[in-house]
Each structure stands twice: as structure tokens, then as C-alpha cells.
Amino acid sequence: MNAIRFLPTLGFFLVYGVLFVWGDAFGVSPQNTLLVAFFLGFCGALAAVAGWEFARGVREA
């Protein structure tokens, strides 16, 4: 499915947007917010791909 290709990008922008607003409210620098967003986005992308592969394996079994 083509939608799976856009999940990591969408997830990153959503996470970064939330963290940026939260970080701005608490005085965290945008650079640190970006690093955390990249890390969480990477973990989320791995989880999304792992879940997708697991679901595909269950369907094929």
C-alpha cells in the first residue's frame, strides 16, 4: 500500500509540531526539539514498518 510510505513523514511533522509548541512553552531550544523529534520520528517509523510487516505476515499465514 502506498500510504505506508507517507506515515514516517507525517508522523515526524506531527511529533515535531507538538514538541515545538511544548518546547516553546517551556523554553526548550528549537534545536533540541528537532533532535528529539527526529529520534521519536525514527522510532515511530520503525514501529510502523514492524507493525505493517507483522500484519502482512499474519494475513499471509
C-alpha positions as CSV (number, residue, x, y, z in Angstrom):
1,M,0.0,0.0,0.0
2,N,1.4,3.4,-0.9
3,A,0.1,5.1,2.3
4,I,2.8,3.3,4.4
5,R,5.4,5.4,2.6
6,F,4.0,8.6,4.0
7,L,3.5,7.5,7.6
8,P,7.1,8.3,8.8
9,T,6.9,11.8,7.2
10,L,3.5,12.6,8.6
11,G,4.5,11.2,12.0
12,F,7.6,13.3,12.0
13,F,5.8,16.6,11.3
14,L,3.1,15.8,13.8
15,V,5.6,15.0,16.5
16,Y,7.8,18.0,15.7
17,G,4.7,20.3,15.7
18,V,3.6,19.1,19.1
19,L,7.1,19.2,20.5
20,F,7.8,22.6,19.1
21,V,4.8,24.1,20.8
22,W,5.5,22.2,24.0
23,G,9.2,23.2,23.9
24,D,8.4,26.8,23.2
25,A,6.1,26.9,26.2
26,F,8.8,25.5,28.5
27,G,11.8,27.4,27.0
28,V,13.4,24.5,25.2
29,S,15.6,25.4,22.2
30,P,14.3,24.6,18.7
31,Q,17.5,22.6,18.0
32,N,16.9,20.3,20.9
33,T,13.3,20.0,20.0
34,L,14.3,19.0,16.5
35,L,16.7,16.3,17.8
36,V,14.0,14.8,20.0
37,A,11.5,14.9,17.1
38,F,13.9,13.1,14.8
39,F,14.6,10.4,17.4
40,L,10.9,9.9,18.2
41,G,10.0,10.0,14.5
42,F,12.7,7.4,13.7
43,C,11.3,5.1,16.5
44,G,7.8,5.7,15.2
45,A,8.8,4.8,11.7
46,L,10.4,1.6,12.8
47,A,7.3,0.7,14.8
48,A,5.0,1.5,11.9
49,V,7.1,-0.7,9.5
50,A,7.4,-3.5,12.0
51,G,3.6,-3.4,12.6
52,W,2.9,-3.4,8.9
53,E,5.2,-6.4,8.3
54,F,3.7,-8.2,11.2
55,A,0.1,-7.6,9.9
56,R,1.2,-8.7,6.4
57,G,2.7,-11.9,7.8
58,V,-0.5,-12.7,9.8
59,R,-2.6,-12.1,6.7
60,E,-0.5,-14.4,4.6
61,A,-0.4,-17.2,7.2
